Amino acid sequence: MGSLSTESFAQFLDSLKKAGIAISKEAELRERLAEAQRWRYAFQTLAANGKVIGICFEDHSAGRNEAEISRAFNEFQFPEKPGRFSRPI
């Protein structure tokens, strides 16, 4: 895995945080994404199922930054936002 891939998921997570998303067990999430060959797929899986292992996402913006959240997913070429991000949590 090249450094570009690592930078991409790190930048993506930073974009989500700037948009008001809080990530529990962020260090573990970053470690898992760094190990994944396809970090976007790994992220989508963890967004949908990570609660079991304590990886959760919470929208602290109360939906006010929906455009910024959408922009982050578009910029990093996700086909669509995972369901957990489609509305404030």
N, C-alpha and C positions, 0 to 999 in steps of 0.2 A: 504494500500500500504506500503510495507516495504522499508527500506532505500536502499536496493540493487537496486530496481527499480529506485529510485531517482538518485543514483550514476551512474547508467547505462546511463540514458539520459544526465546527466550533462557531463559525460566523453565523450559521443558521440558528443555533441555540441562542447566541447573543442577540440576534434580531428578535427572536421570540421574547426574550427577557425584556428588551427595550420596549416591546409592545405591551408589556404588563403581565406576561405569563411567568408565574413562579413554578419552578421545577424542584420537586422533592427528590432527594438522592441524585442530585445533578452529577456529582463526581462519578457515581456508578453508571449513570446513563452515558456520560462522555466516554468512559472506559469501554463500555459495550459497543458504542458506535465506532470507536477507534479500531476495534477488533473485527468489525464487520466488513466484508468485501463490498456489500451494497448498503451503505449507511442509511439511505432513504427508506429502503424496505425495512431495515432494522428499526428505524425510528417509528415508522407507521405501526409496526408490530408492538413496540413498547408503548406507544401512545394508546393503543387499543387494549393491551393486556398487562401493562407494567404495574398496575395497581397491586397485583398479587405479590410482587416483590418490592413494593414500596415506591416505585417510580410513578409519580403523579404530576399532573399539570393543572394549575389553577389560574384562572383569569382574574387577576387583581384589578384589571381596568374596568370591570363591570360592563364589558362590551364596548367601551368607548373607543378602543383602538382596533376595532374589527378590520378596518382598512389596512392598518400596519401588519396585523397578523396575516391577512390575505396576501399582502405584498411579500412577506417573508416566504410563504409557501410558493408563490409564483416565481420569485427570484431564484429560488433553489430548485425549481423545476419539479415540484410535486404535482401529480395529476389532479389532486384535490386535497382539501384539508381533511385530516382524520376527523371523525365525528366529534371527538372531544373538543375540537377547536371550532366547530361550526356555530356554537353559541356560548355565551358566558357560562362558566362552570360555577 
